[in-house]
């Protein structure tokens, strides 16, 4: 889903004057879309979250093709730094074709559920999942442990981070590998955008700074938080409610065997690595309440998680199955899914707003070839 559940009709919406004020409700919505970047908070489920040595271990593992027993597939195979940590394919391909689009790796620390179907309740579990999927890495705890056995330097780094040898417990080793990868991915935070600067200027009533924001983008923002209703699902600083919605037209959807949130919730509940299990580092287990209270219902079928709109202009293709190559088509899809038609002017203004959500790096993410910290 590119845009959330659109409310009302925006076909032929009269374009407001550039200087027109936001309504109090719209201004409240704009305020809720920041500030950016968010304050750093460590993941209590991951005891090495924020540890520079864990970040470095995760960085090394992220690009290591030994993560797959075949020796040529790594995380970076699909999550490419020069493509905004995506692969530009409609659907991901590891050892086999997958039915879903590769999600961008950015701002993941802000999420409650991971994956299009929410089959993971922690970033480290989401990092373990592709290692074990036969269509992706086709690994197992033994194959992951073998990487460390054959690389003393990597094993020493692991021991420095986790305080134990990687060969002691194969199940623990693969979970800790996921936690190191998660620590690295937590550093992937998109930068400030033209929209963020405008939002901040608007809230402090800085006319000079506001003037730098394009007029079409201003009109698009007013539609986004107003008549178009996009903010119903794309809300908060990350522009996503993190929840699951069905926005596919059943007459045209390629559902296949993908049951969306229904299957994801089932798999999460059955996964011994979820936050109810022994690998959760949060002694309070407060973070496990969401999965503990999760009730699997049939109406979850064909629902998929709302993606963030940050950097949406450089993360095509769109939708969970990559069906749309162009942002404008995804925008129209979001409208037609709820029986709404966008007028040409409204469409252009919304697009003008969406492209201001791209940060200064665009699609090319910074990628250091130098160690981020001493490890070991």
N, C-alpha and C positions, 0 to 999 in steps of 0.2 A: 504494500500500500504506500503510494507516494504522498497522497493527501488524505487527511482524515475524513470522517463522515461530514460531507458538506451539508450545511443547513440552508434551506431556502433557495431561491432562484437568483442567480447572478447574471443571467442572460440580459444584456442590454442595461446593466447597471449604469446609472449616470456617473460619470467620472467626477469626483469631487475636486474642488479647487486645491491647488498645492498647499495653500496656507490654511485650509480648513482644519479645525481642531479635531482631535480624537474625542469620542464620547468618553465619559468616565469609565465605562465598562471596557472599551477598547484600550484605553490607556493602562488599565489594570492588567489586561492581557499582555500588552507590550512590555510592561514592567516584569512580568513573570517569565519572559523569554531571556532573562539574564540574571545576574551578571555573568560575564564570560571572561576568562576561563573560571571554572568553579574552583572552590577551595579544595586543596588536597585532603583526602581522608583515606587512611589505610583500610584495607579489607580485613575485617576481624577473622574471617574464615581462612585467611592465608597468613601464617605467621611471618613469612618473608616478604610480604607486601611492603614496598618502599625501601627494602634493603638493597643498596647499590650493588652488592655482590650478586644477589639474586637477579637483579636487572641484567647484569653482564652475562650471567649464565644463561638467562632466557634469550638474550640477544644472540649468543652463539648457537643455541639450540634452534632458534627460529629459522636460521639459514642452513642448517646442517642436513644434508640429504640422507645421512645415515638414520634419521628418524624413521624412515621407511625401510623395511628389510630389502626392498629392491635396490636401494642405494641411489635413487635419483629424484625422490620427491621430498620436499621440505615444506614447511609452512610458507616460506617465501615463494614457492612455486605458484600458489594461487593468490597470495597477498603480497603483491609486488609494490615496492616503494615508489617506483616511477609511474604507477597507475593508482595512486591514492590507496595503496594496499588492497586493491582489487585485481581482477585479471582481465576485465573488459569482455569476458565471455558471457553469453546469456545464461549458461548453466555451468557450474563448476565441473572440472575434470581432474581426477586423481589417477588411480589405477583404472577407473571406469568412469563413465559419464554419470553425473548426479542430476537429480531433478530440480535443483534449486540454484539460484544465483549466489555467487560468492559475495558475502557482505563485506563492506569496508571495515577495517580495524581502526577505529578511532573513537575516543570518548567512551570506551567500553566500561570504564570504572563506574559510570553513572547508571548502569542497568541493574534490574532485578532478575530478569530472565535473559537467557542467551540462546541465539539461534533463531531462525524464522519461526520455529514451533515451540520455543522455550523448553527444549529438552534438557537444558542445563540450568542450574540455579546458582552457579558461581562461574567466574571467569576461568578458574583453573579446571573445572569440570568440562567447560566448553573447549578448553585446550587439550584435554585428554581424549575427548570423543573422536576427533579425526585420526588420532594415532591408532585407535582400535577398529575403526570402520574399514571393512574389507574393500570398500570402493575408493577409499582415500589412501591411507598409509598402509593398511593391512598389517599393523603391528600387534604386539602383545607385550605383557610385562617382561617376558624373558628377552624379547628382541630389544626393548628399550634398555634393559639392564646391561645387555651385551655391548651397547655403545660405550658405556663407561668402563667396562672391563677392558676394552681395546684402546682406550684413550686415557692414560694416567693423568694427564693435565686436566681433562674435563672431570674426571673422577675426583681429583683434588679440589676442584672448584665446587663440585657438588658437596663434598664433605665439609668444606669451609662454610657453605651456606646453611646446610641442614644439620651439621654436627654428627653425621653418621655416614657410614660407607654405603654406596649405592647398590651393593650386592647383598645387603643383609635381608631385605624384604622386597621382592620384585613388585608386589602390589603397591607398597609404599613408594617405591622408586618411581613408578609411572605417575603416581599422584604428585609427588614432589617435582617431577619434571614439568607437569602441568602448572604447578604453582610458580616455578621459575619463569615459565613462558608467560603466565599471567602477570607477574611482576614487571616483565618487559613491556607487555601490551598496555599496562596501566600508564606508561609514559607517553603513549600515542594520543596526545590531546591536541585537537586542532587549535589554530591560533585565532586571534581576534579578526573580525571581518568588518566590512563597511557597515553592515547592519548593526553590529555591536557598538560601533562608534556613534551611529545615529541614535540608537536606543539611549545610550548614556547621555548624549547631548539633549535629547528630547526631555529626559527626566530632570535635567538640571536647567532646562530652558535656555540653552546656549544656541542662539540663532545663528551665529557665525559657523559653528561646527555643523549644525543641521543643514546648512546650505550646501554642504559638500555632497549630500546624499541625493541621488538622482530623483527627479520628480516622479517618473514612472514607478520607481521602487517604493516611494512613499505611498502612492495610490495603491500599489499592490499590497503593501503592508496593511493598509486600512481594510482592504478586502479580506486579507488573510485573518485578521483578528475580528472582522465584522461580518458583512453579508455572506462571504464565501464559507465561513465557519471552519476553515482549515485547522484553527487552533483547538478545536474540540479534541483532536487526536494528536496533533503536532504541537504540544505545549511544553512548557518548562524550558530551562536554558539549553537543553539538548534537542529541543523541538521534536520530542516524542513522548507519548504517554507510557511507552513501554508495554502496552497491552496488546491484545489480539483482536483483530476485526476481520469480518468477511466483506470484502469489497469487490469480489469477482462476480461478473455476470454469469449465472449458471448456464445460460444458453450458449455462451462463447468460451467459457473457461475450459482450460485443459487440466482438469483435476487429476486424471490418471489415478495412481494409487496414493497420492499425497493427501493425507487427511489432516494436515496442518496441526493446529494446537491439540486436537484430540489425541493423535499419536504421540506428540511431544510430551504431553502431560502423563500419558501412560508410561512412556519410557523413563521419564524423570522419577516417577513414584517407585518404579521397579529398580532403579539404579542404586547399587550399594554405595556409590561414591557421592550421592547427593548430600545435602547439608544435614540430614538426619543421621548420617553414618559417622564412622569413627574418624574420618579424615578432616572433619570440620574443626578448625583451630579456635573457634570462638567458644570459650568455656561456658558462656551464658546460654548458648544455643538460641539466642533471640533471633538470629538471622535464619533459623530453620522454620520459623512459624509459617512463612508463605507456602512452603512445600508441604508442611504438616497439615495445613488447612485446605490444601488444594483438592477440590472435588472434580473428578473427571466426568464431564457431561457430554452427551451426544451433540449438543449445539455448539461444541468447540470445533466440530469438523469444518475444514476449509477456512479456518481463521488463522491469520498470520500476524506476526508482531509488527507494530508500527516502527518503521526505520526512522532514524534521525534525519533531519533535512540539512544538517551542517555538511557543507561540501557536496551537496546534492548535484550541483552543476558539473562535477567532474567524476561522478561515480556511476555512470551509465554502464550497462543497461539497468532498467528499473523493474520493480515488482519482485516478488519472491521467486518467480521463475524466469526473470529476465525478458519478459515478453515485449517490453517497449525499449527501443534504442534511443528514442528522443524524449527529453524532459517534457516537451509540450504534449506528447501522446500520453505520458503517464498522468499529466495534469488533467487532460480530458477524460482519461479513464476514471480518475477519482471523482470527477463530477458526474459522469454518466452512470456510475455504479449506484448513485442515489437519485437518479432521474433528473439531474440538473444539467443545463447546457451553459457553457461559458460563452459570453459574447467575445468578439475578437479583441476589443479594447481591454476587457477585464482579463482575458488570457494573457495578453501582452504585458499588462501591468503586474500580474502575479509572477510571470516569468522574470520580469525585471527585478522583482523582490527576491525571488529564489536564488538568482545568481549572485546576489550580494551576501549570501551565506557562505561563499567560498573564501577561505583564508588566503593569506599572501603566498603560501606555498603552492596553491593550485593543486594539480594532480601529483606533483613530484614531492614526495615526503622526504624530509631530512633523514639521512641514513649514514650513521658514523661507521667507518671501517676501523676505527681505533677502539680499543677496550674502553668501556665506560667506567670501569673500576678495576682495581686489582683483585683478581680471583684466580687462584687462591692468594 
